[in-house]
Every structure is written in C-alpha cells, then in structure tokens.
Amino acid sequence: MPDNNAETARANGGREAGWYVLDDFLLDPGIKLGGLVVETCPQAVQLLQMQDINEVEHKDLLDFRLASVLLAAELNLSAKAASCPAVVDAVLGSMRFLNDLGFDGQQTDLMGNADEKQSADAILFLTALEQYNQGDLCR
C-alpha cells in the first residue's frame, strides 16, 4: 500500500489499540449489501466511491448511493462508533431495501423495481445514514 496504512496501524498497536485498516472489517464473512458481499479492500473502495465492478460511477443512482453510505455506516459501527436506535433502523431498512431490489453492485436499472413508498423510505434511510456517517445522528 503506497501510504503504508497497514504498517502505521501495526506500529501503533493494530486493532487492539484502535488502529484499523479496511481489511480488518472485511474479514470472513465480509459485509453483505443486498446480493453483494464486500470482501476485499478494492471492492469496498469502489463501492464507497459509488462505482460498479467496472469502475463506472453511479453517483446519481439511489441504490448505489444507499449502498455506499450503508457500507460506510457498517464500517463505522464495526469500529465501535456511537450507535443509537435511529442508525440501527436505517441500517436494517437499507439492508432490506437493497436485498428486495436485488442490488448486486453491477446492475444499474434497479430503481424501476421499487414502488413509491420503497423509494421514499430509501431516501429517508440515505439521509439518516449520511447524518450518521458525518457524526450528526447519534448525539
């Protein structure tokens, strides 16, 4: 890794001392987002950047945006960031939404399968997870 993040984390005591790298959270079984299981650092980085497996950006698609903020929230929760009922509800609702949609990190026309209520709920989940990831939801 060019920035030696893994070496820096190890030099500072690693996971036991609260110094994590992305791979620490992707250990078996990975993080499941709909039909996609995120198991590698490059795969996670692509999704955090709202890219499909071909590295095409989909920042305008609700399912990719939701998957990105959900992954970030899952990583934050895994790192023992603050939690509250609102983020738990948003995480569980987002997981259910992506699963129902059949999100797999590849297809990009999935929102046509969502009804109006599902889409409205997804926007609420997205907003809550964005607030959580910015440290504004669980105060």
C-alpha positions, 0 to 999 in steps of 0.5 A, a space after each residue: 500500500 503506497 501510504 503504508 496504512 497497514 504498517 502505521 496501524 501495526 506500529 501503533 498497536 493494530 486493532 487492539 489499540 484502535 488502529 484499523 485498516 479496511 481489511 480488518 472489517 472485511 474479514 470472513 464473512 465480509 459485509 453483505 449489501 443486498 446480493 453483494 458481499 464486500 470482501 476485499 479492500 478494492 471492492 469496498 473502495 469502489 463501492 464507497 466511491 459509488 462505482 460498479 465492478 467496472 469502475 463506472 460511477 453511479 453517483 446519481 443512482 439511489 441504490 448505489 448511493 444507499 449502498 455506499 453510505 450503508 457500507 460506510 455506516 457498517 464500517 463505522 459501527 464495526 469500529 465501535 462508533 456511537 450507535 443509537 436506535 435511529 442508525 440501527 433502523 436505517 441500517 436494517 431498512 437499507 439492508 432490506 431495501 437493497 436485498 428486495 431490489 436485488 442490488 448486486 453492485 453491477 446492475 444499474 436499472 434497479 430503481 424501476 423495481 421499487 414502488 413509491 413508498 420503497 423509494 421514499 423510505 430509501 431516501 429517508 434511510 440515505 439521509 439518516 445514514 449520511 447524518 450518521 456517517 458525518 457524526 450528526 445522528 447519534 448525539 
